[in-house]
Amino acid sequence: MVQTASLFNQLLHHFPRTEFGALVKATKAERHARGFTCWGQFVAMLFCQLAHADSLRLICNGLSCCLGKLKHLGISEAPSKSGLSYANQHRPAALFQQLFWIALERFRSQSMLGPSQKPFRFKNKLLLLDSTTISLCLSLFPWAQFKKVKGGVKAHVLLDHDDYMPRFVHFTGAFHSDVQAAHLLPVQRGSIIVMDRAYIDYDLWAKWITQGMFFVTRLRHDLSIKVIEERSVPQNRNIRRDQLISLSSLQGQKECPFPLRRVEVWNPEEQETIVLLTNHLNFGASTISDIYRQRWQIEVFFKTLKQNLKVKTFVGTSENALLIQIWTALIAMLLLRWLHFLSKKNWSFSNLAVLLRMNLFTYRDLKDWLSDPFGTPPLQPQQLQLDLP
């Protein structure tokens, strides 16, 4: 027999059954369940993400083709389409939400996502805030109405710059503003939040300044400001102007009566001037510019998630089924990040996702496969029994 299990089985080892069972009990996910367990549902939905299965039929048929290997995954048989559909519709998505956060915290505590990204000298936690809209067909998802003939949900994400994985995720309808979700962010004193112009809100800025948090954003041209002080500009840099300002409008003076900083940066690639606004008064202007440049990483995160995992087409039409599929996509993203860090091959994230999709039920050691993905499993099984003298 082959000593190693399939690659899929080795990935599932990162989700201990005792821990998973405790989450099932806490969320009462298997209340009134008959036969089809939450673990089987999790295996099926993770297979949906890693195998890039587009429908319930592909998920169930794909697992049915591997009946001899399913027991190694902790399930005895492939689920039926109706059973998986019913489970996605009625079992709480909170189970998979909590599973993601617990697994992510374990990966972070054990440094399984690689060393922290430290392009700056300061010790402040750097966080990237943005949202992405997932478009939906209004006739199939009437609960997610966004426009007259269009539906959608919005994912609000706070990304940790150290490992490019979320610190906060919140889902709303696509019609909700980004500022409403920003007020729900966890407070971490001394952290720096980088965001775009969608989060211009005087109450939000005042709240963060009072709590000891910093932000860097783009300044909208229609905001009324008053220049208090002109600061010196570093030489041989793209910094055009560095000013200490205050909000001059009545609403701004009432809701955010704190000194702010305006920094003009020349972007040679787009041949335009970018005007930044921050409440951090001590960092150099070039450092503020470099901090805002890191905001692009959350756009890369959204692009990677949508291109490599199933978050644009869904196997269920209810809100609960959609959330389950997105949370399992984030779990799959976590596993792929870990594999990408372990891999000694200089391959892209998308190539890793495709090759794993084709080798989910290959019986090889996971680390050996990452080092030599194009190798073959042993043609002859290793002999486990000792020869008699």
Buried (B, 14 or more C-beta within 10 A) or exposed (E): EEEBBBBBBBBBEBBEEEEBBEBBEEBEBBEEBEEBBBBBBBBBBBBBBBBBBEEBEBBBEBBEEBEEBBEBBBBEEBBBBEBBBBBBBBBBBBBBBBBBBBBBEBBBEEEBBBEEBEEBEBEBBBBBBBBBBBBBBBEEBEEBBBEEEEBBBBBBBBBBBBBBBBBBBBBBBBEBEBEEBBEEBEEBEEBBBBBBEBBBBBEBBBBBBEEEBBBBBBBEEEBEBEEEEEBEBEEEEBBBBBBBBBBEBEEBBEBBEEEBBBBBBBEEEEEEEBBBBBBBEEBEBBBBBBBBBBBEBBBEBBEBBBEBBBBEEBBBBBBBBBBBBBBBBBBBBBBBBBBBBEBEEEBEBEBBBBBBBEBBBBBBBBEEBBEEBEEEBEEEEEEEEEEEE
